[in-house]
């Protein structure tokens, strides 16, 4: 599977490079503790501007899922599962990602999943395994 | 709560028009735009010289190929229109945000007659470039949003599918129930000569259709087409327009999100959901029509599947007709403007073949999905 690599920018590379050591890091406001995904330089809750990437457990649950049948990307032959994964650290902290490591039709809402990474260019793409 | 200055009473829809419409017309999108614009202007009883404002979505600046066939400057040059005010852009509250903008400009006294337009030529653009996915890949503008979707192989249908899957999980509704959005649209399209798909569709057709992104099947996705729709927004007290044919705004909702837009709209009127005779709901994916139905309190939350089951309630002649021209699923993707055009025709009693009897008094029209949303409550 050949994924499209995301651009690495000052705003986002802390997220995309995080998986190099197998740990998922999410931007977090140092003033109020709110986690932001996608990462932004200002906290929408307290407007704090000290935002740093901090490790999370990598545990999440499937919020919604779909078996994609359409070849959006020539490097990613369908079918594959796309899902909104809610990270356990904060209600509503959601990543759009893929579910791997199980048959597509076995994915369920509420299923616990754990992060793993697949490399694309210089980025480490966080995907989730049952 | 913001005091309602009754913006809605100061403006009307004075004219509507559309171009030739269909799959792969292979026509210059500027020509389609001019057809729709001149039809709408004439329908309002005006001439191009009367038009002093222009408004469109998404404008000529950003698009996948074919998603926008003309911008504001194009139409000024095409029709020799001299404006006192204009706007065009994508960062609006839904596609009908371009209508909302026009109401503000007219009510605020910047201009008197705004021509609003929406032109698509996606099916021809896709044919020229190749396959649909090739069309989408040819987009050169990388939006901030794309970096969070492309590495995972997500596309537009992903979001319709995730919305539908989560909705089915929360509400317990079934594909057989939700199929009625597509089946109703197709049944109504049969009587609309401008609709893209008019051949009959059965429940078996729907259930047997290929999956695009489970549980979203082919018939849950709207269809690209070529065409243009134009709407003229005028001062309600303009001496030039035909007041008997004008459509009134009862309320506008332009807040972020379906529920917030709906709440805002109902907060600006004494009318209630039970007063709605017709709902032309945004159906870029069929589930969005269900989501809008619930957001607008036209049925209870999570009851949409059971409400539309069997289809009789939402058919022409039912208590809440929807997609009376075929919607975007069967009529074609006019991005909210098709729904608005159809609602105006129904309110005027001019929807030949699919006219609701007795003629509807109140219609709601919605556009967009998620945080990109707006809705209009209209009356004749």
Interface residues (C-beta under 8 A of the other chain):
Chain A: X3 X4 X5 X6 X7 X12 X38 X63 X64 X65 X66 X67 X68 X69 X70 X71 X72 X73 X76 X78 X80 X82 X83 X84 X96 X97 X98 X109 X120 X123 X125 X127
Chain B: X133 X136 X142 X144 X147 X148 X149 X150 X151 X152 X153 X154 X155 X157 X158 X161 X162 X163 X165 X166 X169 X210 X211 X212 X213 X214 X215 X216
